[in-house]
Amino acid sequence: MDDVSRPVATVLAADPLLGLLLPFWQLVIGAFVLFVVLVSIARLARRGPSRMSTALLVTAAAIAGFAVVGVLLQG
């Protein structure tokens, strides 16, 4: 049996760079989502209380769904 050594291809620069950029991109995405939610809440508040309560239920369900998807994809 021949002893064949395999070259190990390790990219050293990509992981630390992505590790530094990831929190920044999460912050940018979070700020954008917060902005959109605040604009939506302002529009719904002008439309009246009946639409506001329905919108809050839909928003709560969406937040819970995104949280579950985030936890499932993280592990």
C-alpha positions as MATLAB code, in Angstrom:
seq = 'MDDVSRPVATVLAADPLLGLLLPFWQLVIGAFVLFVVLVSIARLARRGPSRMSTALLVTAAAIAGFAVVGVLLQG';
ca = [
       0.000    0.000    0.000;
       1.430    3.337   -1.040;
       1.625    6.152    1.461;
       0.144    9.108   -0.396;
       0.275   12.445    1.344;
      -2.587   14.760    0.508;
      -2.015   18.489    0.343;
      -4.082   20.304    2.924;
      -5.752   23.380    1.475;
      -6.380   25.738    4.354;
      -7.588   29.252    3.683;
      -6.416   31.294    6.620;
      -7.559   34.775    5.622;
     -11.221   34.086    4.813;
     -12.432   32.877    8.203;
     -11.079   35.747   10.334;
     -12.255   38.295    7.770;
     -15.760   36.860    7.700;
     -15.656   36.654   11.473;
     -15.021   40.390   11.629;
     -17.622   41.295    8.991;
     -20.438   39.092   10.270;
     -21.377   41.255   13.290;
     -21.304   44.366   11.067;
     -23.670   42.856    8.502;
     -25.970   41.620   11.247;
     -26.074   45.182   12.577;
     -26.857   46.612    9.122;
     -29.615   44.069    8.506;
     -31.043   44.609   11.991;
     -31.104   48.399   11.527;
     -32.868   48.029    8.171;
     -35.467   45.677    9.646;
     -36.038   48.048   12.573;
     -36.530   50.958   10.167;
     -39.067   49.029    8.088;
     -40.957   47.899   11.195;
     -41.141   51.463   12.527;
     -42.428   52.782    9.181;
     -45.021   49.996    9.056;
     -46.172   50.704   12.602;
     -46.580   54.391   11.775;
     -48.710   53.563    8.723;
     -50.841   51.093   10.671;
     -51.372   53.545   13.531;
     -52.829   56.036   11.052;
     -55.283   53.419    9.717;
     -56.984   52.716   13.022;
     -57.118   50.351   15.993;
     -58.849   47.381   14.315;
     -56.146   46.980   11.697;
     -53.504   47.668   14.313;
     -54.502   44.691   16.494;
     -54.572   42.333   13.500;
     -51.213   43.639   12.356;
     -49.729   43.113   15.812;
     -50.846   39.480   15.806;
     -49.376   38.915   12.343;
     -46.147   40.652   13.378;
     -45.874   38.574   16.545;
     -46.338   35.387   14.532;
     -43.698   36.510   12.029;
     -41.206   37.328   14.793;
     -41.775   33.959   16.436;
     -41.365   32.221   13.073;
     -38.121   34.040   12.290;
     -36.784   33.239   15.761;
     -37.530   29.533   15.310;
     -35.922   29.478   11.858;
     -32.880   31.293   13.239;
     -32.461   28.798   16.057;
     -32.890   25.838   13.717;
     -30.369   27.145   11.198;
     -27.840   28.050   13.879;
     -27.483   24.532   15.273;
];
